[in-house]
Amino acid sequence: MLLFLSKLLPPLIYPLGLSCVLLGVALFSRRRWPRVAQAAIALGLAVLLLSSSPWTALWLVSSLEQRHIPAGPLPQVEAIVVLGGGTKPALPPRPGVDVAEAGDRILYGAQLYREGKAPWLVLSGGRVSWMGGGRSEAADMAALAIALGVPATAILQDTESLNTYQNAVNVQRILAEKGLQRILLVTSAMHMPRSLLIFQRQGLDPIAAPTDFLYTDADRFATPKAYRALWRTEPQALLLNCLPDAEALAKTTRALKEYLGIAVYRGLGWL
């Protein structure tokens, strides 16, 4: 039930869900309380416009992605831990395991192993049966890692965890059985702040190895001068970048999910 509620309730306060709630309030109050309906419509529109702005997405996502950029080459450690969230199960008509946008996680984890950063590759992630089914994400990632040249004997799997907290708890148990503690933690850059805190709380010594960056330095370092130049040369491109954008809405929502996760996990004492 807790897992179901954790999937059901947060979307209602994310931009799209909150806008729908506000429109619902407007619909049911339009006759009896017209001012309430007008305010709800105005607020819902403002939420959608603000959250679907490319500038909002850039600011929110970068505030998370830029926290744990490695200052230099990553060191050698005892294990590389890759968190799930980047694969789709091999269900028909897919010919095999599909890699989602966050699939950079397993690709980078396998790359670090091949570079000799650690003798073990630990893959963590289960799969909720009522959300599509299929075998665990850990098993899917293992198949991809083997295809990328990682020997099966070097792979350890946590196939049960369904959230980041369980990732950390289960991985800590797996590592303790092997006497391992110092790890490279591989996950999406936006997910890294929360993940790093949770793994540290479990007594591990994680070193951030972020991947799956949604924005590059070129995106973040665009200056007002550059935008003025773009306005003079290609005003159509600049105007289009100011319009509401579905991809920007998705990025804003992902960033808000991370901030909400940090707040909830801190309240639960998991950080």
Residue pairs with C-beta under 8 A, 6 or more apart in sequence:
3 128
3 162
3 163
6 163
7 131
10 257
10 260
11 17
12 18
12 21
13 260
14 253
14 256
14 257
15 47
15 48
15 50
15 51
15 52
15 249
15 252
15 253
15 256
16 48
16 249
16 253
18 44
18 47
19 44
19 45
19 47
19 48
20 44
22 40
22 41
22 43
22 44
22 47
23 40
23 41
23 44
25 36
25 37
25 40
26 36
26 37
26 38
26 40
26 41
26 44
27 37
29 36
29 37
29 40
30 37
48 244
48 249
49 244
50 56
51 248
51 249
51 252
51 253
51 256
52 244
52 245
52 246
52 248
52 249
52 252
53 242
53 244
53 245
53 248
53 252
54 241
54 242
54 245
54 248
56 248
56 252
57 245
57 247
57 248
57 249
57 251
57 252
57 255
58 215
58 219
58 220
60 251
60 252
60 255
60 256
61 190
61 214
61 215
61 251
61 252
61 254
61 255
62 215
62 220
63 255
64 189
64 190
64 192
64 193
64 255
64 258
64 259
65 189
65 190
65 192
65 210
65 213
65 214
65 215
66 220
67 192
67 193
68 189
68 192
68 193
68 196
68 208
68 210
69 210
70 208
70 209
70 210
74 112
74 117
74 184
74 207
74 209
75 117
75 207
76 116
76 117
76 118
77 117
77 118
77 182
77 183
77 184
77 207
78 118
78 119
78 120
78 175
78 180
78 181
78 182
78 183
79 118
79 119
79 120
79 121
79 122
79 156
79 175
79 178
79 180
79 182
79 183
79 184
80 109
80 112
80 113
80 117
80 118
80 120
80 121
80 122
80 183
80 184
80 186
80 209
81 122
81 124
81 171
81 183
81 184
81 185
81 186
81 199
81 206
82 105
82 106
82 108
82 109
82 121
82 122
82 123
82 124
82 141
82 186
82 187
83 105
83 124
83 125
83 164
83 167
83 185
83 186
83 187
83 191
83 195
84 105
84 123
84 124
84 125
84 126
84 136
84 137
84 138
84 141
84 161
84 167
85 100
85 102
85 105
85 125
85 137
85 187
85 188
85 191
86 99
86 100
86 101
86 102
86 103
86 104
86 105
86 106
86 137
86 141
86 188
86 212
87 97
87 98
87 99
87 100
87 103
87 106
87 137
87 140
87 141
87 144
88 94
88 97
88 98
88 99
88 100
89 97
89 98
89 127
89 132
89 133
89 134
89 135
89 140
90 96
90 97
90 98
90 134
90 135
90 140
91 132
91 133
91 134
96 143
97 140
97 143
97 144
99 106
99 107
99 144
101 212
102 188
102 212
103 144
104 188
104 211
104 212
105 141
105 186
105 187
105 188
105 211
105 212
106 123
106 141
106 144
106 145
107 144
107 148
107 211
108 186
108 209
108 211
109 121
109 123
109 141
109 145
109 186
110 121
110 144
110 145
110 148
110 149
110 150
111 148
112 118
112 184
112 186
112 209
113 121
113 145
113 150
113 154
114 148
114 149
114 150
117 184
118 183
118 184
119 154
120 154
120 155
120 156
120 178
120 180
121 145
121 150
121 154
121 155
121 156
122 155
122 156
122 157
122 158
122 171
122 174
122 175
122 183
123 137
123 138
123 141
123 142
123 145
123 155
123 156
123 157
123 158
124 138
124 157
124 158
124 161
124 167
124 170
124 171
125 136
125 137
125 138
125 141
125 158
125 159
125 161
125 167
126 136
126 137
126 138
126 158
126 159
126 160
126 161
126 162
126 166
127 133
127 134
127 135
127 136
127 137
128 162
134 140
136 157
136 159
136 160
138 157
138 158
138 159
139 157
139 159
142 152
142 155
142 157
145 155
146 152
146 155
156 174
156 178
158 167
158 170
158 171
158 174
160 166
160 170
161 167
161 169
161 170
161 171
164 191
164 194
164 195
164 198
164 261
164 265
165 198
165 265
165 268
165 270
167 195
167 198
168 195
168 198
168 199
168 201
168 202
168 204
169 202
171 199
171 202
171 204
172 199
172 202
172 203
172 204
175 181
175 183
175 204
181 203
181 204
181 205
182 204
182 205
182 207
183 199
183 204
183 205
183 206
183 207
184 206
184 207
184 209
185 192
185 195
185 196
185 199
185 206
185 207
185 208
185 209
186 209
186 210
186 211
187 195
187 210
187 211
187 212
188 210
188 211
188 212
189 210
189 211
189 212
189 213
189 214
190 212
190 214
190 254
190 255
190 258
191 258
192 208
192 210
193 258
193 262
194 258
194 261
194 262
194 265
194 271
195 206
196 206
196 208
197 262
197 265
197 271
198 265
198 270
198 271
199 206
200 206
201 270
201 271
214 251
227 238
230 237
230 238
231 238
262 271
265 271
